[in-house]
Amino acid sequence: MVELTERNAAIAAIGLSAFGAVMAFMNMGPLGGLLAIALVAIGVAGVGVSYASFAMGYLVMPLITSTLKVTEQMGNGYKLPASQDVVLRGIGGVYQATSYMSARFYEAASSEAEEAQTTAYMELWERALSNIKFPFKLSLITYLEDIAKYREDIETQRYASTIKLGKEKEKPNPDALVLDKWEREIARLNQMLARLTSGEKPMAAVMYVVTTGVGVNEEAAVAASRRQVGEIRSTVANALNIEIKAVKGEDLKRCFRWEYFIPPDRKEFLSSL
């Protein structure tokens, strides 16, 4: 039995739209030609809208809601404004606007030099925290990678890097910087494979950051929240050498749901990303 997920639902919608367009095209007749052409156009547009909504919902939906001035009720007094970039709540005449940010960081240190660099980042992290005057939260969701697929991906990357290194060496005047780049990349991938062989299990992680701004009205609360997002991005991101950016639309709603519960198993969690 096929599991009902957002991905499967989107694929089904695209398939039905495409099927309708094909059937309309096949049944064109002399009298219904214009109608059939219109149905084909609607079907093709449906395929495009379905794919765009699934692949780029974080961009498409905020654009639609902003244009139509749609406010979404989230329950328990929470609501999503038309911009879909904050979650709003009003309590006793005071308004709160909560912003969510994604935090992308890179693989753990695998050499002594990189470990020393990581230690330096942690010292900068402590200093950065002392400069932020408002509370914020970092949430980290971890899960075990599929070891077989993880190993296959690394071996594929190593193979591609080896080919690029070989092509550079075959040149009459190979670039020393390019050679060093691919040699370092191959060494890094070999080290990752060695760690897998030694029994180390690869862990993946999803991190997001939350901050809440307060104001006497919705506009003031949203402005305060966005100002805090900018401060976090300029301090925490630099201190930890991670990429932080504000999320909106479906990505924001996903983070909001994770505040209450997360999918109970790895497969379901990955299908929700």
ABEGO torsion letter per residue (X at the ends): XBBBBAAAAAAAAAAAAAAAAAAAAAABBAAAAAAAAAAAAAAAAAAAAAAAAAAAAAAAAAAAAAAAGBBBBAEGGBBBBAAGABBBBBBGGBBBBBBBBBBBBBBBBABAAAAAAAAAAAAAAAAAAAABABBBBBBBBBBBBBAAAAAAAAAAAAAAAAAAAAAAAABABBBAAAAAAAAAAAAAAAAAAAAAAAGBBBBBBBBBBBBBBBBABAAAAAAAAAAAAAAAAAAAAAAAGBBBBBBBEAAAAAAAAAAABBBABAAAAAAAX
